[in-house]
């Protein structure tokens, strides 16, 4: 069984306990909506996500930062909305022109037992599923502008 890594994004009210939400997220009554995005896709676009203002709710100060806390939790708020929306919209608009099965080039992987040979991973995604995920993130970004909501990201 393939245990693909995933990133979870939850649209939640600002009244949620941001330090402990991740422990109760699956059945939390405050979740407005959620979307799960494959890790391989997040890794493909991560450089651009690093332009989005964000916070790490696990840190004491919740100091402003940028991008995703890949292994942990990330909080996006009204300040994050313009960049998050713009980046997700740009990717969505680009992928609308892709074939039904999108094939992308992933990381370079060394062949087992050699130091000279390797290959680039092939990442394959269903276009409609990726566009659906990006559309949800765009919708969440639009809601963030209201100022009383967060997008709460749980990394791998």
Contact map, one row per residue, 1 for C-alpha under 8 A:
111000000000000000000000000000000000000000000000000000000000000000000000000000000000000000000000000000000000000000000000000000000000000000000000000000000000
111100000000000000000000000000000000000000000000000000000000000000000000000000000000000000000000000000000000000000000000000000000000000000000000000000000000
111110000000000000000000000000000000000000000000000000000000000000000000000000000000000000000000000000000000000000000000000000000000000000000000000000000000
011111000000000000000000000000000000011000000000000000000000000000000000000000000000000000000000000000000000000000000000000000000000000000000000000000000000
001111100000000000000000000000000000011100000000000000000000000000000000000000000000000000000000000000000000000000000000000000000000000000000000000000000001
000111110000000000000000000000000001111000000000000000000000000000000000000000000000000000000000000000000000000000000000000000000000000000000000000000000011
000011111000000000000000000000000001111001000000000000000000000000000000000000000000000000000000000000000000000000000000000000000000000000000000000000001111
000001111100000000000000000000000111100000000000000000000000000000000000000000000000000000000000000000000000000000000000000000000000000000000000000000001110
000000111110000000000000000000000111100000000000000000000000000000000000000000000000000000000000000000000000000000000000000000000000000000000000000000111100
000000011111000000000000000000111110000000000000000000000000000000000000000000000000000000000000000000000000000000000000000000000000000000000000000001111000
000000001111100000000000000000111100000000000000000000000000000000000000000000000000000000000000000000000000000000000000000000000000000000010000000011110000
000000000111110100000000000001111000000000000000000000000000000000000000000000000000000000000000000000000000000000000000000000000000000000000000000011110000
000000000011111100000000000001110000000000000000000000000000000000000000000000000000000000000000000000000000000000000000000000000000000000000000000111000000
000000000001111100000000000000000000000000000000000000000000000000000000000000000000000000000000000000000000000000000000000000000000000000000000000111000000
000000000000111110000000000000000000000000000000000000000000000000000000000000000000000000000000000000000000000000000000000000000000000000000000000000000000
000000000001111111001000000001000000000000000000000000000000000000000000000000000000000000000000000000000000000000000000000000000000000000000000000000000000
000000000000001111111000000000000000000000000000000000000000000000000000000000000000000000000000000000000000000000000000000000000000000000000000000000000000
000000000000000111111100000000000000000000000000000000001000000000000000000000000000000000000000000000000000000000000000000000000000000000000000000000000000
000000000000000011111100000000000000000000000000000000001100000000000000000000000000000000000000000000000000000000000000000000000000000000000000000000000000
000000000000000011111111000000000000000000000000000000000000000000000000000000000000000000000000000000000000000000000000000000000000000000000000000000000000
000000000000000111111111100100000000000000000000000000000000000000000000000000000000000000000000000000000000000000000000000000000000000000000000000000000000
000000000000000001111111100000000000000000000000000000000000000000000000100000000000000000000000000000000000000000000000000000000000000000000000000000000100
000000000000000000011111100000000000000000000000000000000000000000000000000000000000000000000000000000000000000000000000000000000000000000000000000000000000
000000000000000000011111111100000000000000000000000000000000000000000000000000000000000000000000000000000000000000000000000000000000000000000000000000000000
000000000000000000001111111100100000000000000000000000000000000000000000000000000000000000000000000000000000000000000000000000000000000000000000000000000000
000000000000000000000001111100000000000000000000000000000000000000000000000000000000000000000000000000000000000000000000000000000000000000000000000000000000
000000000000000000000001111110000000000000000000000000000000000000000000000000000000000000000000000000000000000000000000000000000000000000000000000000000000
000000000000000000001001111111100000000000000000000000000000000000000000000000000000000000000000000000000000000000000000000000000000000000000000000000000000
000000000000000000000000001111100000000000000000000000000000000000000000000000000000000000000000000000000000000000000000000000000000000000000000000000000000
000000000001100100000000000111110000000000000000000000000000000000000000000000000000000000000000000000000000000000000000000000000000000000000000000000000000
000000000111100000000000100111111100000000000000000000000000000000000000000000000000000000000000000000000000000000000000000000000000000000000000000000000000
000000000111100000000000000001111100000000000000000000000000000000000000000000000000000000000000000000000000000000000000000000000000000000000000000000000000
000000000111000000000000000000111110000000000000000000000000000000000000000000000000000000000000000000000000000000000000000000000000000000000000000000000000
000000011110000000000000000000111111000000000000000000000000000000000000000000000000000000000000000000000000000000000000000000000000000000000000000000000000
000000011100000000000000000000001111100000000000000000000000000000000000000000000000000000000000000000000000000000000000000000000000100100000000000000000000
000001111000000000000000000000000111110000000000000000000000000000000000000000000000000000000000000000000000000000000000000000000000100000000000000000000000
000001111000000000000000000000000011111011000000000000000000000000000000000000000000000000000000000000000000000000000000000000000100100000000000000000000000
000111100000000000000000000000000001111111000000000000000000000000000000000000000000000000000000000000000000000000000000000000000000000000000000000000000000
000111100000000000000000000000000000111111100000000000000000000000000000000000000000000000000000000000000000000000000000000000000000000000000000000000000001
000010000000000000000000000000000000011111110000000000000000000000000000000000000000000000000000000000000100000000000000001000000000000000000000000000000000
000000000000000000000000000000000000111111111000000000000000000000000000000000000000000000000000000000000000000000000000000000000000000000000000000000000000
000000100000000000000000000000000000111111111100000000000000000000000000000000000000000000000000000000000000000000000000000000000000000000000000000000000000
000000000000000000000000000000000000001111111110000000000000000000000000000000000000000000000000000000000000000000000000000000000000000000000000000000000000
000000000000000000000000000000000000000111111110000000000000000000000000000000000000000000000000000000000100000000000000000000000000000000000000000000000000
000000000000000000000000000000000000000011111111100000000000000000000000000000000000000000000000000000000000000000000000000000000000000000000000000000000000
000000000000000000000000000000000000000001111111110000000000000000110000000000000000000000000000000000000000000000000000000000000000000000000000000000000000
000000000000000000000000000000000000000000111111111000000000000000000000000000000000000000000000000000000000000000000000000000000000000000000000000000000000
000000000000000000000000000000000000000000001111111100000000000000000000000000000000001000000000000000000000000000000000000000000000000000000000000000000000
000000000000000000000000000000000000000000001111111100000000000000110000000000000001001000000000000000000000000000000000000000000000000000000000000000000000
000000000000000000000000000000000000000000000111111110000000000001110000000000000000000000000000000000000000000000000000000000000000000000000000000000000000
000000000000000000000000000000000000000000000011111110000000000001100000000000000010000000000000000000000000000000000000000000000000000000000000000000000000
000000000000000000000000000000000000000000000001111111000000000001100000000000010011000000000000000000000000000000000000000000000000000000000000000000000000
000000000000000000000000000000000000000000000000011111100000000111100000000100110010000000000000000000000000000000000000000000000000000000000000000000000000
000000000000000000000000000000000000000000000000000111110000000111110000011110010000000000000000000000000000000000000000000000000000000000000000000000000000
000000000000000000000000000000000000000000000000000011111000011111000000011100000000000000000000000000000000000000000000000000000000000000000000000000000000
000000000000000000000000000000000000000000000000000001111110011110001000111000000000000000000000000000000000000000000000000000000000000000000000000000000000
000000000000000001100000000000000000000000000000000000111111010000000000111000000000000000000000000000000000000000000000000000000000000000000000000000000000
000000000000000000100000000000000000000000000000000000011111010000000000100000000000000000000000000000000000000000000000000000000000000000000000000000000000
000000000000000000000000000000000000000000000000000000011111111000000000000000000000000000000000000000000000000000000000000000000000000000000000000000000000
000000000000000000000000000000000000000000000000000000001111110000000000000000000000000000000000000000000000000000000000000000000000000000000000000000000000
000000000000000000000000000000000000000000000000000000000011111000000000000000000000000000000000000000000000000000000000000000000000000000000000000000000000
000000000000000000000000000000000000000000000000000000111111111100000000000000000000000000000000000000000000000000000000000000000000000000000000000000000000
000000000000000000000000000000000000000000000000000000110010111110000000000000000000000000000000000000000000000000000000000000000000000000000000000000000000
000000000000000000000000000000000000000000000000000011110000011111000000000000000000000000000000000000000000000000000000000000000000000000000000000000000000
000000000000000000000000000000000000000000000000000011110000001111100000000000000000000000000000000000000000000000000000000000000000000000000000000000000000
000000000000000000000000000000000000000000000000011111100000000111110000000000000000000000000000000000000000000000000000000000000000000000000000000000000000
000000000000000000000000000000000000000000000100111111000000000011111000000000000000000000000000000000000000000000000000000000000000000000000000000000000000
000000000000000000000000000000000000000000000100110001000000000001111100110000000000000000000000000000000000000000000000000000000000000000000000000000001010
000000000000000000000000000000000000000000000000000000010000000000111111110000000000000000000000000000000000000000000000000000000000000000000000000000000010
000000000000000000000000000000000000000000000000000000000000000000011111100000000000000000000000000000000000000000000000000000000000000000000000000000000011
000000000000000000000000000000000000000000000000000000000000000000001111100000000000000000000000000000000000000000000000000000000000000000000000000000000111
000000000000000000000000000000000000000000000000000000000000000000001111110000000000000000000000000000000000000000000000000000000000000000000000000000000111
000000000000000000000100000000000000000000000000000000011100000000011111111000000000000000000000000000000000000000000000000000000000000000000000000000011110
000000000000000000000000000000000000000000000000000001111000000000011001111100000000000000000000000000000000000000000000000000000000000000000000000000011110
000000000000000000000000000000000000000000000000000001111000000000000000111110000000000000000000000000000000000000000000000000000000000000000000000001111000
000000000000000000000000000000000000000000000000000011100000000000000000011111111000000000000000000000000000000000000000000000000000000000000000000001111000
000000000000000000000000000000000000000000000000000001000000000000000000001111111000000000000000000000000000000000000000000000000000000000000001101011100000
000000000000000000000000000000000000000000000000000000000000000000000000000111111000000000000000000000000000000000000000000000000000000000001001111011000000
000000000000000000000000000000000000000000000000000010000000000000000000000111111100000000000000000000000000000000000000000000000000000000000000100000000000
000000000000000000000000000000000000000000000000000111000000000000000000000111111111000000000000000000000000000000000000000000000000000000001001000000000000
000000000000000000000000000000000000000000000000000000000000000000000000000111111111100000000000000000000000000000000000000000000000000000001101100000000000
000000000000000000000000000000000000000000000000000000000000000000000000000000111111110000000000000000000000000000000000000000000000000000001000000000000000
000000000000000000000000000000000000000000000000001110000000000000000000000000011111111000000000000000000000000000000000000000000000000000000000000000000000
000000000000000000000000000000000000000000000000100100000000000000000000000000011111111100000000000000000000000000000000000000000000000011001000000000000000
000000000000000000000000000000000000000000000000000000000000000000000000000000001111111110000000000000000000000000000000000000000000000011001100000000000000
000000000000000000000000000000000000000000000000000000000000000000000000000000000111111111000000000000000000000000000000000000000000000000000000000000000000
000000000000000000000000000000000000000000000001100000000000000000000000000000000011111111100000000000000000000000000000000000000000000000000000000000000000
000000000000000000000000000000000000000000000000000000000000000000000000000000000001111111110000000000000000000000000000000000000000011011000000000000000000
000000000000000000000000000000000000000000000000000000000000000000000000000000000000111111111000000000000000000000000000000000000000011001000000000000000000
000000000000000000000000000000000000000000000000000000000000000000000000000000000000011111111100000000000000000000000000000000000000000000000000000000000000
000000000000000000000000000000000000000000000000000000000000000000000000000000000000001111111110000000000000000000000000000000000000010000000000000000000000
000000000000000000000000000000000000000000000000000000000000000000000000000000000000000111111111000000000000000000000000000000000110011000000000000000000000
000000000000000000000000000000000000000000000000000000000000000000000000000000000000000011111111100000000000000000000000000000000000000000000000000000000000
000000000000000000000000000000000000000000000000000000000000000000000000000000000000000001111111110000000000000000000000000000000000000000000000000000000000
000000000000000000000000000000000000000000000000000000000000000000000000000000000000000000111111110000000000000000000000000000100010000000000000000000000000
000000000000000000000000000000000000000000000000000000000000000000000000000000000000000000011111110000000000000000000000000000100010000000000000000000000000
000000000000000000000000000000000000000000000000000000000000000000000000000000000000000000001111111000000000000000000000000000000000000000000000000000000000
000000000000000000000000000000000000000000000000000000000000000000000000000000000000000000000111111111000000000000000000000000100000000000000000000000000000
000000000000000000000000000000000000000000000000000000000000000000000000000000000000000000000000111111000000000000000000000000100000000000000000000000000000
000000000000000000000000000000000000000000000000000000000000000000000000000000000000000000000000011111000000000000000000000001110000000000000000000000000000
000000000000000000000000000000000000000000000000000000000000000000000000000000000000000000000000011111100000000000000000000111100000000000000000000000000000
000000000000000000000000000000000000000000000000000000000000000000000000000000000000000000000000011111110000000000000000001111100000000000000000000000000000
000000000000000000000000000000000000000000000000000000000000000000000000000000000000000000000000000011111000000000000000011110000000000000000000000000000000
000000000000000000000000000000000000000000000000000000000000000000000000000000000000000000000000000001111100000000000000011100000000000000000000000000000000
000000000000000000000000000000000000000000000000000000000000000000000000000000000000000000000000000000111110000000000001111000000000000000000000000000000000
000000000000000000000000000000000000000100010000000000000000000000000000000000000000000000000000000000011111000000000001111000000000000000000000000000000000
000000000000000000000000000000000000000000000000000000000000000000000000000000000000000000000000000000001111100000000001100000000000000000000000000000000000
000000000000000000000000000000000000000000000000000000000000000000000000000000000000000000000000000000000111110000000111100000000000000000000000000000000000
000000000000000000000000000000000000000000000000000000000000000000000000000000000000000000000000000000000011111000000111100000000000000000000000000000000000
000000000000000000000000000000000000000000000000000000000000000000000000000000000000000000000000000000000001111101111110000000000000000000000000000000000000
000000000000000000000000000000000000000000000000000000000000000000000000000000000000000000000000000000000000111111111110000000000000000000000000000000000000
000000000000000000000000000000000000000000000000000000000000000000000000000000000000000000000000000000000000011111000000000000000000000000000000000000000000
000000000000000000000000000000000000000000000000000000000000000000000000000000000000000000000000000000000000001111100000000000000000000000000000000000000000
000000000000000000000000000000000000000000000000000000000000000000000000000000000000000000000000000000000000011111111000000000000000000000000000000000000000
000000000000000000000000000000000000000000000000000000000000000000000000000000000000000000000000000000000000011011111000000000000000000000000000000000000000
000000000000000000000000000000000000000000000000000000000000000000000000000000000000000000000000000000000000011001111100000000000000000000000000000000000000
000000000000000000000000000000000000000000000000000000000000000000000000000000000000000000000000000000000000011001111110000000000000000000000000000000000000
000000000000000000000000000000000000000000000000000000000000000000000000000000000000000000000000000000000001111000011111000000000000000000000000000000000000
000000000000000000000000000000000000000000000000000000000000000000000000000000000000000000000000000000000001111000001111100000000000000000000000000000000000
000000000000000000000000000000000000000000000000000000000000000000000000000000000000000000000000000000001111100000000111110000000000000000000000000000000000
000000000000000000000000000000000000000000000000000000000000000000000000000000000000000000000000000000001111100000000011111000000000000000000000000000000000
000000000000000000000000000000000000000000000000000000000000000000000000000000000000000000000000000000111100000000000001111100000000000000000000000000000000
000000000000000000000000000000000000000100000000000000000000000000000000000000000000000000000000000001111100000000000000111110000000000000000000000000000000
000000000000000000000000000000000000000000000000000000000000000000000000000000000000000000000000000011110000000000000000011111000000000000000000000000000000
000000000000000000000000000000000000000000000000000000000000000000000000000000000000000000000000000011100000000000000000001111101100000000000000000000000000
000000000000000000000000000000000000000000000000000000000000000000000000000000000000000000000000000111000000000000000000000111111100000000000000000000000000
000000000000000000000000000000000000000000000000000000000000000000000000000000000000000000000011011111000000000000000000000011111110000000000000000000000000
000000000000000000000000000000000000000000000000000000000000000000000000000000000000000000000000000100000000000000000000000001111111000000000000000000000000
000000000000000000000000000000000000000000000000000000000000000000000000000000000000000000000000000000000000000000000000000011111111100000000000000000000000
000000000000000000000000000000000000100000000000000000000000000000000000000000000000000000010000000000000000000000000000000011111111110000000000000000000000
000000000000000000000000000000000000000000000000000000000000000000000000000000000000000000010011000000000000000000000000000000111111111000000000000000000000
000000000000000000000000000000000000000000000000000000000000000000000000000000000000000000000000000000000000000000000000000000011111111100000000000000000000
000000000000000000000000000000000011100000000000000000000000000000000000000000000000000000000000000000000000000000000000000000001111111110000000000000000000
000000000000000000000000000000000000000000000000000000000000000000000000000000000000000110110000000000000000000000000000000000000111111111000000000000000000
000000000000000000000000000000000000000000000000000000000000000000000000000000000000000110010000000000000000000000000000000000000011111111100000000000000000
000000000000000000000000000000000010000000000000000000000000000000000000000000000000000000000000000000000000000000000000000000000001111111110000000000000000
000000000000000000000000000000000000000000000000000000000000000000000000000000000001100100000000000000000000000000000000000000000000111111111000000000000000
000000000000000000000000000000000000000000000000000000000000000000000000000000000001100110000000000000000000000000000000000000000000011111111100000000000000
000000000000000000000000000000000000000000000000000000000000000000000000000000000000000000000000000000000000000000000000000000000000001111111110000000000000
000000000010000000000000000000000000000000000000000000000000000000000000000000000000000000000000000000000000000000000000000000000000000111111111000000100000
000000000000000000000000000000000000000000000000000000000000000000000000000001011101100000000000000000000000000000000000000000000000000011111111100000000000
000000000000000000000000000000000000000000000000000000000000000000000000000000001000100000000000000000000000000000000000000000000000000001111111110000000000
000000000000000000000000000000000000000000000000000000000000000000000000000000000000000000000000000000000000000000000000000000000000000000111111111010000000
000000000000000000000000000000000000000000000000000000000000000000000000000011011000000000000000000000000000000000000000000000000000000000011111111111100000
000000000000000000000000000000000000000000000000000000000000000000000000000011101000000000000000000000000000000000000000000000000000000000001111111000000000
000000000000000000000000000000000000000000000000000000000000000000000000000001000000000000000000000000000000000000000000000000000000000000000111111110000000
000000000000000000000000000000000000000000000000000000000000000000000000000011000000000000000000000000000000000000000000000000000000000000000011111110000000
000000000000110000000000000000000000000000000000000000000000000000000000000000000000000000000000000000000000000000000000000000000000000000000001011111000000
000000000011110000000000000000000000000000000000000000000000000000000000000011000000000000000000000000000000000000000000000000000000000000000011011111100000
000000000111110000000000000000000000000000000000000000000000000000000000001111000000000000000000000000000000000000000000000000000000000000000001000111110000
000000001111000000000000000000000000000000000000000000000000000000000000001110000000000000000000000000000000000000000000000000000000000000010001000011111000
000000001111000000000000000000000000000000000000000000000000000000000000111100000000000000000000000000000000000000000000000000000000000000000000000001111100
000000111100000000000000000000000000000000000000000000000000000000010000111100000000000000000000000000000000000000000000000000000000000000000000000000111110
000000111000000000000100000000000000000000000000000000000000000000000011110000000000000000000000000000000000000000000000000000000000000000000000000000011111
000001110000000000000000000000000000000000000000000000000000000000011111110000000000000000000000000000000000000000000000000000000000000000000000000000001111
000011100000000000000000000000000000001000000000000000000000000000000111000000000000000000000000000000000000000000000000000000000000000000000000000000000111
